[in-house]
Amino acid sequence: MNTETTHEKIVTLTDSAAAEVKSLLALPENAGKTMRLYVEKGGCSGMQYGLVFDERRAGDLDSGQPGVDIVIDPFSAEFLKGVSVDFSHELTGGGFKIKNPNAKQSCGCGKSFEA
């Protein structure tokens, strides 16, 4: 099976998001995995974001973020080009935050959008 990954600038991670991804990838349960950012149908606005630790797959695109290992499938890449990912440690509203300049609208929770 060919698991070659194509490198292309797709998303940008803030320093805070990059540090959190590196920290999570260093955990024993994530050994040998990479973070996958993806889009799927669902959510209150029609499309929703997802983050998961996963194996690389044939056709995956590298996020293009230096020093951080994140892959994106070709379908999701079309919706994620130009996206900025941030991370906050805030007790209320903390976690990964995705800012998508291509979204026509986003829901209040920030986890779904309209393409």
Legacy VTK file of the C-alpha trace (Angstrom):
# vtk DataFile Version 3.0
C-alpha trace
ASCII
DATASET POLYDATA
POINTS 115 float
0.000 0.000 0.000
1.368 3.404 -0.971
1.129 5.817 1.951
3.051 8.660 0.334
1.948 12.023 1.660
1.780 15.127 -0.509
3.080 18.348 1.077
0.997 21.447 0.436
0.242 24.525 2.558
-3.362 23.968 3.618
-3.820 25.154 7.204
-1.968 27.387 9.636
-1.598 26.566 13.314
-1.011 29.218 15.937
1.922 28.641 18.286
-0.558 27.564 20.966
-2.221 25.001 18.674
1.134 23.665 17.452
2.347 23.221 21.042
-0.835 21.361 21.997
-0.626 19.057 18.961
3.028 18.257 19.770
2.082 17.564 23.383
-0.754 15.222 22.393
1.357 13.392 19.807
3.970 12.723 22.514
1.495 10.666 24.584
2.112 6.881 24.530
-1.393 6.142 23.189
-0.627 8.277 20.118
2.729 6.649 19.290
3.122 6.226 15.539
0.004 8.249 14.787
-0.556 11.686 13.373
-3.283 14.227 13.913
-5.904 14.220 11.181
-8.022 17.319 10.530
-11.090 16.524 8.462
-14.491 17.735 7.331
-17.653 15.650 7.060
-21.317 16.261 6.444
-23.234 16.975 9.626
-23.543 19.541 12.363
-26.095 22.311 12.553
-24.658 24.192 9.540
-24.238 21.295 7.083
-20.522 20.467 7.481
-18.537 19.779 10.631
-14.871 19.680 11.596
-13.124 16.752 13.207
-9.723 16.101 14.794
-8.515 12.582 15.480
-5.239 10.697 15.974
-4.920 8.301 13.078
-2.586 6.455 10.715
-1.507 8.026 7.436
-3.473 6.905 4.386
-2.716 6.845 0.673
-3.420 10.245 -0.857
-3.209 12.177 2.424
-1.946 15.729 2.230
0.438 17.137 4.827
-0.892 20.298 6.468
2.217 22.186 5.413
2.835 23.289 8.998
6.582 23.071 9.797
7.380 20.921 12.816
3.823 19.637 13.346
2.543 16.412 11.846
-1.059 16.873 10.644
-2.643 15.156 7.643
-5.758 16.032 5.668
-7.630 13.887 3.154
-8.160 15.373 -0.340
-11.942 15.853 0.159
-11.427 17.824 3.378
-8.556 19.844 1.918
-10.975 21.569 -0.466
-12.892 22.982 2.522
-9.853 23.650 4.738
-7.553 25.710 2.486
-6.651 28.904 4.320
-7.975 27.690 7.689
-6.330 28.845 10.908
-6.335 26.536 13.949
-5.860 27.952 17.443
-5.913 26.351 20.899
-7.079 27.829 24.180
-6.720 26.454 27.708
-9.739 28.470 28.895
-12.075 26.567 31.207
-15.120 27.813 29.305
-14.861 27.643 25.534
-11.356 26.169 25.535
-9.929 23.644 23.105
-9.102 23.774 19.414
-10.739 26.628 17.491
-10.977 26.633 13.707
-11.311 29.864 11.738
-12.378 29.189 8.163
-12.348 32.177 5.776
-14.206 30.060 3.176
-17.240 29.355 5.363
-20.386 31.212 4.338
-21.514 30.954 7.942
-20.525 29.089 11.103
-22.653 27.938 13.988
-22.306 29.306 17.486
-20.420 26.254 18.756
-17.709 26.734 16.123
-17.736 23.054 15.198
-19.799 23.272 12.033
-20.075 25.544 9.024
-21.839 26.111 5.724
-19.623 25.767 2.643
LINES 1 116
115 0 1 2 3 4 5 6 7 8 9 10 11 12 13 14 15 16 17 18 19 20 21 22 23 24 25 26 27 28 29 30 31 32 33 34 35 36 37 38 39 40 41 42 43 44 45 46 47 48 49 50 51 52 53 54 55 56 57 58 59 60 61 62 63 64 65 66 67 68 69 70 71 72 73 74 75 76 77 78 79 80 81 82 83 84 85 86 87 88 89 90 91 92 93 94 95 96 97 98 99 100 101 102 103 104 105 106 107 108 109 110 111 112 113 114
